[in-house]
Amino acid sequence: MVNKMILANILHRPIRTTVSVLAVAIEVGMVMIVVGLTSGLVHESAKRVEGVGADVLVQPPGASFLFGLTSAPMPIKIGDRLKEIPHVLAVAPVLFQFNATKGLNVIYGIDMATFDKVSGGFVYHAGGPLAAPYDILVDDWFAKANHLEVGNTLSMLNHEFKVAGIVEHGKGARLFISLATAQELSGARDKASIFFVKCTEPGYTEDTMASIRQLLPNYQILSIRDYMSMMTSNNLPLLNGFVNVMIAIAATIGFLVIFLSMYTTITERTREIGILKSLGASKGYIIRVILWETGLLCAAGIVAGVGASVIARKLILASFPTVSIDLTVAWACWSALLAIGGSMLGAFYPALRAAQLDPVDALAYE
């Protein structure tokens, strides 16, 4: 009987019901998409660095683990000294160049021979390796997003580059130019931003790191495992703050809309509530009915929000192939709990107000 009455109340006001469901759906969708975008960005960047194939990263003192924010103060000759360390198979110097054309990108200035030795070489979808000073390699995701083919011209770093090859994504950056060209354009001759070090066996990583620390005591030495553990939104205060703000905004939207919807509903149904109380309905019964109605609206909104997030992810990836969005079951559950908590909190005061109505006054309400 109660369920039938609740369902009838929901169906009797389709516009308000739709708005309430949409509010919850927007809350869930915003949380999932924002968290998915930020975590996808961090995880995808970390996986690309891991894909280089190095075991150890060597950076200058005080360098940021966010590549592209690091300058290039290290002499390139450090690479020769690193090669002399036992169990080091290859060392690849890379000079970072930050570029804002066609999106925010970190360009790797690389020496093809050493980078191929560390990474195992590029997989070419089209074209071939860097040959001329102003050749550029782009990965397949970047090429798809910008409709590029081999032989096209790409404006980067205030120069025109010719696309020499399209490579498989996952080797650190999406864009690669020669190390010499990067040094010339940045005025950092014989300098490098980072050294990727490949060991003869992964088991020698710790020994190699200890030897590098003796050689370069003030430098930042990280294993790939350590780097991967650092690449989380919790280690990025600005990114983590942005996520928290967006979640708070989404929760506030859901809370306010549910509160307004239930408050208005109770105002319109004052006479109905009076009839229920005159027939012996307790305060707990009235509160339970209203919270059950809110729960149904919330459940519908959660389902709609999760479904909309999946659709939105497909649309975003179709429009922006270089973007990565991680939609996880864990965050779907967290967003659902957040929506339920906000909705119940928004409905509690209206439910309490309804339960405290005097039956005589309610019956006389017009």
RAHU-V361460 format. One line per field, one symbol per residue. ss: DSSP state (H for helix, E for strand, - for the rest). psi: psi as a letter, one per 40 degrees, with the letter a starting at -180 (. if undefined). A space follows every 50 residues. Layout:
ss: ???
psi: ???
This chain:
ss: -HHHHHHHHHHH-HHHHHHHHHHHHHHHHHHHHHHHHHHHHHHHHHHHHH -----EEEE--------------EE--HHHHHH----EEEEEEEEEEEE- ----EEEEEE-HHHHHHHH----EEEE-------EEEEEHHHHHHH---- --EEEE--EEEEEEEEE-------EEEEHHHHHHHH----EE-EEEEEE- -HHHHHHHHHHHHHH----EEEEHHHHHHH--HHH-HHHHHHHHHHHHHH HHHHHHHHHHHHHHHHHH-HHHHHHHHH----HHHHHHHHHHHHHHHHHH HHHHHHHHHHHHHHHHHHH---------HHHHHHHHHHHHHHHHHHHHHH HHHHH---HHHHH---
psi: ddddddddddddgddddddddddddddddddddddddddddddddddddd edeidihhiiheiiehidehagehideddddddehiehdihhihhhhhhe hfihihhhhihdddddddeeiihhdiaaihdidfiihiiddddddefiih eihhhiffihihhdihihiefciehhiidddddddefghfiidihhhhid ideedddddddddddgdeihhhidddddddgiddegdddddddddddddd ddddddddddddddddddfdddddddddeehidddddddddddddddddd dddddddddddddddddddgdeihhhhiddddddddddddddddddeddd dddddeihdddddeh.
